[in-house]
């Protein structure tokens, strides 16, 4: 199935996934462009105009912090996870794992019935 319905639902699913993904990636300090390229290298595409607003929101809530590195020709803003962000990541991963377990169980049951 394709079309606008899938696109809309995929967008909704991606919002939560990107929160967890960003918090997981930032266990190591990274700048936005390197995050986007790493994610893309894993086969998942995230637009920079989606990633940067997400990073600003995470920082506004205190879940990540940023600092500028001006030691090279081009200044870069590096992001890192805060202790509050680690706690949020753990809680989100708990929710994610619970949902994944439930979905696995349901799809297994549906396959076994056939």
N, C-alpha and C positions, 0 to 999 in steps of 0.2 A: 504494500500500500504506500502510495506517495501522495503528494498534494499538500494543500495548506494545512490540513488537520495534523499531519505528521510534523510539519515544520513548526507549528505552534506548540505542540506537545514536546517536541525535542528541545525547543527554546526553554520551556519551563523546566524540563529535566536538567538541562545544562546549567541553569542558574545555581542550583544547590551543589551540583558536581563541581563547578568552578570554585566555589567557596572552599570545599574540602581540598581540592587539588592545589589551590594557592597556598593554603595553610600547610599542606604536606610538603610542598616544594620549598617553603621558606624556612625549613629547619636549617638550611644553609643560606646565608645571605646571597641574594640575587637581585639583579636589576630587571625591570620589566621586559625589555627586549629579549634578554637571555631566557627568561621564563617562557615567553611566547615561542621561541625557537626550540627549546627543550620539549615543550608540550607538542609542538608540531612534529618533532622528530619521533615522538611516541605514537604518531598516527592520529592525533586529535588536534583540530584546528581551533584556535581562539583568536579572534580579531583583537588588535591592539586597542581599538575604540571600545571594546568590552572589558579587556583586562585592566586598563588603567583606572577607569571609574571604580571597578571592583576593588583594586588596591587602595584607592582613596577612601572608599567606604570602610574597608577593614581597618585602615589606619585611624579613621575618625572614631571608630568604636574602641580603639586601643588594643586590637587583636594582632596588629603588626606595627612595626615602627620603621622609619626610614631615616637615611642619612646620605648626604652627598659625598661622593668621592671625587675630588678635583685634582687628584695626583696625575692624571693623564691629560692628553690634549682635549678630550671631550669629557666634560663632567657627567657623572652617572649617579642616579639616585638608586641606592641599594635598599632593599627591604629585608626585614627579618621578623620572625615570629616572636611575640611576647609571651610571658607566662600565661596571660589571659587567653591568648590565641591558642596556646597548646591545650589548655583546658577545653576551649571551644572545639578544637579539632578532635579531641578524644570523644567528646559528647556527640559530635556529628558522625564520627566513624562508628560509634555505637549504634546510632540510628540507622546508618547506612547498612551495617552488618545485619541488623535485625530485619530490615526490609528485604535484604538479599536472601536471608535464610527463609523468610516467609514465602517469597516469590519462588525460590528453588523448591520448597516443599509443595506448593500448589502446582507448579508445572510438572513436578515428578508425579504427583497424584493423578493429574490429568493424563499423563502419558501412560501410567500403569492401568488406567481404566479402559483404555482403547484396546 
